[in-house]
Amino acid sequence: MAAKPPSFLIINVSRIGDTLLVTPAIRAVARAFPGAAITFLGHPKRCEVVRHLPYVSTVREITKNRAWLYGWLGPRYDFALVYGHDLPLLRYALRAAERVVAFRQKDAAINRRLFRAVEPPAFQSLHSARVPLLLTQALDIAPDGHGLAYEVTAEERAWAKSFLQGQLPPGKGPLLGLQVASFPTKAYRDWPVPHFAALCERILSAHPQAHFLLLGGKEEAAKIRELERQLNNHATVVAGKLSLRQTAALMQQLDLYVGVDTGPTHLAGAVGVPMVALYHCYSPGRLLAPLERDNLQVVEHPALDAGGTLQSDMADISVERVWNAVETLLKNG
């Protein structure tokens, strides 16, 4: 009789992009141990990105403030992989799992209790999709690719097609999604709205029936309104109106996604849509852009290898450069 595969608890309480970046590690575990029960615990508003992956058994919410409630009773796991440095989450994992793997912490007592304490890589020394795999490799689990994973269900796909038919004017496209801003603490990554407007003018000049979905959340509402005014009836705003999973389903229907470095750009990489992604020199695409992807154009800041700093302006990425990347993908499509 074959031995039962080990069970895994994977904890990653983080933003959308960082949640998606752990999916190659989850996939590696599933490939190494077919049939293993894998439980994923994540941020209440972001764990949805892992739901419906075929190799994940259970997806649940957790927060560092409530972690102390869990692990005293209930299921036990053979292994736990814990991402981040929130001690309440690590203590929970140590209660719930026989062997816990995490990056080395500042707390020496916690490190002594870990099955493997993995040295974190130096800042910007490793692509962001490769970093989470350091924990699985500490268990001698080989990577199973570096592409991000997301599963749009058949029901979600049908909803997205119906939504677009009801919301968009008649026409034959192309349909482009625009993510104009990152989150407020990373505003240095934002490409100026006037640049986005000029890009859209170029697109409409070449493709008069093009239509734009303005993506994002409530935080970038002012920038989205500014762009919407300039695009008139060529744009539909969905920012702040849809759930995360609805947004992902719509993104999969796009002919092209254009966005700055933020969670939805990781999501676009995961759902496989053709995409143009713009990166600041402090957070370069060579460390953050989706890996193992076709139909991807990465636009790096011109100061990337020329002494750029955190203060380098994203306006230095010209409309012409982005337009060339857009037109390349639209022609290929």
C-alpha positions, 0 to 999 in steps of 0.5 A, spaced: 500 500 500 502 506 497 504 511 503 499 517 504 502 523 501 504 529 507 499 534 508 502 541 507 499 548 511 502 554 507 501 561 510 502 567 506 498 574 509 500 579 503 497 583 498 495 581 491 501 580 488 505 577 493 500 572 494 500 570 487 508 570 487 507 564 492 503 560 487 509 557 483 511 554 490 504 551 491 505 548 485 512 545 486 509 542 492 503 539 489 508 536 483 512 533 488 507 530 492 501 528 488 494 527 492 497 531 498 492 535 502 494 543 501 491 548 505 492 555 504 491 561 509 491 568 506 489 575 507 481 575 508 481 580 502 486 576 497 486 569 499 481 569 493 487 569 488 488 562 490 481 559 490 480 554 485 487 552 483 486 544 482 491 542 487 489 546 493 485 542 497 482 548 502 483 556 502 481 560 508 482 567 511 487 568 517 490 575 520 496 576 525 491 579 530 487 572 530 492 567 529 493 566 537 486 563 536 488 557 532 492 551 532 490 549 539 485 544 537 483 542 530 487 539 524 495 537 524 499 538 518 506 534 516 509 541 514 508 548 514 511 553 509 510 560 512 512 567 508 513 573 512 515 575 518 509 576 523 511 572 529 503 570 531 503 566 524 509 563 525 507 561 532 500 558 530 504 554 524 509 551 530 502 549 534 499 546 528 504 543 524 510 537 525 515 541 521 515 548 519 519 552 514 520 559 514 525 565 512 530 566 518 527 571 523 530 576 528 527 572 534 532 567 535 528 562 539 523 562 533 529 560 529 531 554 533 524 551 533 523 551 525 525 545 521 528 549 516 530 557 517 532 559 510 536 565 509 533 570 505 536 573 499 539 579 499 535 585 496 534 585 489 538 579 488 533 574 486 527 575 481 520 575 486 517 569 483 524 565 485 524 567 492 518 563 495 521 557 492 527 557 497 522 555 502 520 549 498 527 547 495 529 547 503 525 541 503 528 538 496 522 540 492 524 542 485 521 547 482 515 546 477 516 552 473 516 560 475 509 562 472 504 565 476 498 561 477 490 563 477 484 559 475 478 562 472 472 558 473 467 556 467 462 560 471 466 566 472 468 566 464 461 566 462 459 571 467 465 576 464 463 575 457 455 576 459 458 583 462 462 585 457 456 584 452 451 588 456 456 594 458 460 595 452 458 599 445 458 594 439 464 594 435 470 589 434 475 591 439 480 591 440 479 591 448 484 594 452 485 594 460 488 599 463 491 599 470 494 607 471 496 607 478 500 602 484 497 603 491 499 610 494 505 608 498 508 606 491 506 612 487 513 612 484 511 607 480 505 611 477 506 613 469 502 620 469 495 620 466 497 625 461 501 619 458 496 614 458 491 619 455 496 620 449 497 613 449 490 612 448 490 617 442 495 613 439 491 607 439 485 610 437 488 613 431 490 606 429 484 602 432 478 607 432 474 601 435 478 600 440 475 600 447 478 601 454 476 598 461 479 602 466 481 597 472 483 598 479 480 600 486 477 606 489 484 609 491 486 611 484 479 614 483 481 621 481 486 618 476 481 614 473 476 620 473 481 624 469 482 619 464 475 617 463 474 624 461 479 624 456 477 618 453 469 620 453 465 614 450 471 610 449 472 607 456 468 603 461 470 604 468 470 598 472 475 600 478 472 599 485 465 596 482 467 588 482 470 583 486 477 581 485 475 574 482 470 578 477 476 583 475 480 577 474 475 574 469 474 580 465 482 581 465 482 574 461 477 577 456 482 583 454 485 583 447 491 587 451 493 589 458 497 595 459 499 597 467 504 599 472 507 595 477 502 593 482 497 587 484 493 587 477 499 586 473 501 580 477 494 578 476 494 579 468 501 575 468 497 569 471 491 569 467 495 569 461 492 575 457 497 579 452 500 585 456 505 591 456 508 592 463 511 598 465 517 598 471 520 603 475 528 603 476 527 602 483 523 596 482 525 593 475 521 588 471 527 584 470 526 582 478 518 583 477 515 581 470 512 575 469 516 569 467 515 564 462 510 568 459 508 569 451 505 576 449 509 580 454 512 586 453 516 589 459 518 597 459 523 598 463 525 605 466 530 608 462 535 610 468 535 602 470 542 602 468 544 609 468 544 611 476 536 611 477 534 612 484 527 612 488 526 619 485 526 617 478 520 620 474 516 615 471 514 620 466 521 619 463 518 613 460 516 616 453 509 615 450 512 612 444 516 607 447 509 604 450 506 605 444 511 601 440 510 595 445 502 596 444 502 596 437 507 590 437 502 585 441 496 588 437 499 586 431 501 579 433 494 578 436 
